Amino acid sequence: ATSDEAIDQAAAFTAAIGGVLSGLAMEVRIRAPTNPLADYLIGLSQMAEEEQDRSHSACKAALAAFSRKAEAAGVLGQAIHARADLYLIGDDVAERARTRDLCLVPIADSLDGQRSVAEAVVFGSGRPAVLFRPGVANLPTGGLKTVVVAWDGSRTAARAMNDALPLLL
């Protein structure tokens, strides 16, 4: 789940650059294999259903918190609740990022599952992405005052500069 600190930073950053913020909560769809023996021994189908229900509840709670914080910051766009299979979440987020100007991806630690989402967004969305780590590598809250450009004259560098221009103006 995305931390409250990450949501606060995203809202403050979006307000500082004069944007609109949409939040995406991805509910994990669990497709447990049909196995009567596993159901009898450990209740596999029931466990999968309970975890899916927990994911659904966590998404609703996260989007409610997001909506409150984004509205308070004056940047509320959409609160989107979507579902995807566990191993396809990154691809689904990347696909949705293609219709946005910028994708903010908070990363809490190496085991939070966001790394695969970040990789999918960076390499699969074709859009700019900002990765941040709340408490360690925070988003700026006062706008962007200093910009550093790594330039090697390549197509990739030109694309990155073009994608960054709306944030720099």
Residue pairs with C-beta under 8 A, 6 or more apart in sequence:
1 58
1 62
2 62
2 66
2 106
3 106
3 108
3 134
4 65
4 69
5 134
5 135
6 106
6 108
6 132
6 134
7 23
7 65
7 66
7 69
7 70
8 69
9 106
9 132
9 134
9 138
9 139
9 141
10 21
10 104
10 106
10 139
11 21
11 69
11 70
11 72
11 73
11 75
12 73
12 139
12 141
13 104
13 139
13 140
13 141
14 20
14 21
14 70
14 73
14 75
15 73
15 74
15 75
16 140
16 141
16 142
16 143
16 144
17 143
17 144
17 167
19 75
19 101
19 102
20 75
20 76
20 77
21 70
21 73
21 75
21 76
21 77
22 77
22 78
22 79
22 80
22 100
23 62
23 63
23 66
23 67
23 70
23 77
23 78
23 79
23 80
24 80
24 82
24 93
24 96
25 58
25 59
25 60
25 62
25 63
25 66
25 79
25 80
25 81
25 82
26 59
26 82
26 83
26 84
26 89
26 92
26 93
27 52
27 55
27 56
27 59
27 81
27 82
27 83
27 84
28 51
28 52
28 55
28 83
28 84
28 85
28 86
28 89
29 52
29 83
29 84
29 85
29 86
30 48
30 49
30 51
30 52
30 55
30 86
31 48
31 85
32 44
32 45
32 47
32 48
33 44
34 45
35 44
38 44
38 45
39 45
39 46
59 81
60 81
63 79
63 80
63 81
66 79
67 76
67 79
70 76
70 77
70 79
80 96
82 92
82 96
84 91
84 92
89 113
89 116
89 117
90 116
90 117
90 118
90 119
90 120
90 121
90 124
91 120
91 124
93 103
93 117
93 120
93 121
94 120
94 121
94 123
94 124
94 125
95 124
95 125
97 103
97 121
97 125
97 127
97 129
98 125
98 126
98 127
100 127
101 127
101 128
101 166
102 127
102 128
102 129
102 130
102 167
103 121
103 125
103 127
103 128
103 129
103 130
104 129
104 130
104 132
104 139
105 114
105 117
105 118
105 121
105 129
105 130
105 131
105 132
106 114
106 131
106 132
106 133
106 134
107 114
107 115
107 118
107 131
107 132
107 133
108 114
108 133
108 134
118 129
118 131
121 127
121 129
122 129
122 131
127 163
128 160
128 163
128 164
128 167
130 139
132 138
132 139
144 167
144 168
147 164
147 168
149 161
149 164
150 157
151 157
151 161
